[in-house]
Amino acid sequence: MQSLTPQQIRASFVNASRREAAQAPLPPHLDDLAWEDHDVLGWVDPKSPRRAYVVVPTGERVVGLLLRTTNPSAQRPAICTWCEDVKETEDVVLYVAKRAGAAGRNGDTVGTLLHADLSCSRHARRRPGRSEGAGDPEAFIARRVAGLRDRSARFAERVLRAD
């Protein structure tokens, strides 16, 4: 992922009001972030754990999304739809994003199951177990990373689309 300034992160939000974007907390340790290890940049609001933010690179630009969950402590084992990590299934929650524009103002939302802490980039880069990809672990990781990028970009495009 390309490095982003705080101003670029705030300007990328497509489903948040100007006020929400201006008041959004920035990711922790932004100055020390290893951008090359992130395919998406996600963080949870430390003052409101039901609110999270994610910045997703798409074909043309980066898209920032404001996400909400109903109860982050009511987690059930599930597979994250972005990184598809089959080992870490305990901390997956349903996140919902308002659609951009008029659709979102009218209450239209889209949802997806994600790791509660939005650590999908780390999960996609996890070394595979024997049954997953022991023959060629680098190729396995590359496929998982490519899948994460594709699925997260498609979700961002669904938020942007005014169906």
N, C-alpha and C positions, 0 to 999 in steps of 0.2 A: 504494500500500500504506500502511496506517496505521502510525504509528511504534510501536515496541515497546520496552519496557524489557528489560534483561537478565533480570529475573525472569520476564517474560512469555514471552520466547524459551525459556528453560529449561523452563518449565511447559508449553509447547506440544508437546513431544516425545511422540509416541504410541507409538513403537516402540523406545524406549531405556529402560533401567533408570533408576531414580532416580540411581544412582551415575554412569552414563554421561552423563545430562543435566547433573548437577552439575559434572562434570569436563570437559564439552564446552567447547572454546574459543569465545569469542564472535566475531562477525564483526569483522574489522579496521575501525577508524575508525567504530565504531558511533555515536559522538557527533556525527560530521560527515556522517552518511549522508543523502543526498537521497532520502527515503522516496518522494516522488512519482514518482521515476524507477524504482522497483522494483515489479514485479508479483509476484515471488517474491524472497526473500532467501536467497541461497546462498553458502556458503563452504567451503573445503577446510581440513582440520585441518593446520596448518603442521608439526606434529610427526609426523603420519602421513598422507601424501598419498593413501593408499588409503581414507581415511575423509573423508566430507563431510557437511555439514548443509544442510538447506533448510527454510525456513518458507514455507508456502503458505496464502494466504487461501482459505477455502472459503465456502460460503454462510453458515454459522453461526459459524465461528470460524477462527482460524489453526491450522494443523496443522504441527508441527515433525517432520521426518523425519531419521533417521540413515541415511546412504547409505554403501555400500561399493562399491569397484571392485577388480578383481583386479590390474590392472597399468596404472596411468595413463600409462605411457610406451609401451604397446603400442597406440597409437591408429591407426585406419584411417579414411580419409575416409568420413563418414556424415552424414546429416542429423539434427540434434537433433529429437527428437519433440515437444518443448515449443514451441520458437520457430520451428521449420521454416525456419531460415536456410539458403538454398541456396548462399550465397557462402562462409560460414565453416564448412567441413566437416572441417577437418584435426584439430581438437582435440575430438572427440566420443568419449566412452567409454560403456561399459555400466555404469550404476549400479544397484545392487540394494538394496532395502529389505526388512527383515524386516516381516512383517505385524504389526499390533498384537495384543496379547492372546495367548490360548492358541495361535492359529495360528502366530504368530511364534515362540513358545517351542518349538513343535514343528518349527520349521525352514522354515515356509512363507514364501516371498519373492515379490516382484514386481520386475521390472526394466524399465529404459527407457534409451534412448540420450540422453545430455545432453552439453552442453559440459563439458569437464573442470573448468573453473573456475566453472561454474554462472552464467555471465554472460548468461543467456537474455534478461533484461530489456533489456540493451544491444543484443543482436542483434535483438530484435523491433522496436526503435526505430530501427534502421539505415535511412537513406534508401534507397529502392528504386532499382535500376538501371533503365535504359530498358525492358528487357524485362519488368520486374516490375510496375511501377505508375507509370510516368512521367506518365500522364494526370492522376492525382489522388494524389500521394504521401501526403498526410495521411490520406486514406481507406484507403490501402494499409497504412500504419503502424497505424491504428486497428484494422483487421481482424486484423493480426498480433498486436497486443497482446491483443485479445479472445481470439484463439485460444490464446495462451500461458496466459492466465488460466484458460480452460476446460480445456485439456489437463492443466495442472499440478494443478488442483483435482480432476479425475477420477482422476489418479494417487494423490493423497492419499486420496481416498475408497476406492480399491482397497486401499490399505494398511490402512485402518480396517475394511473389510468382512471379516467372518469367514465366507467361503464354505465 
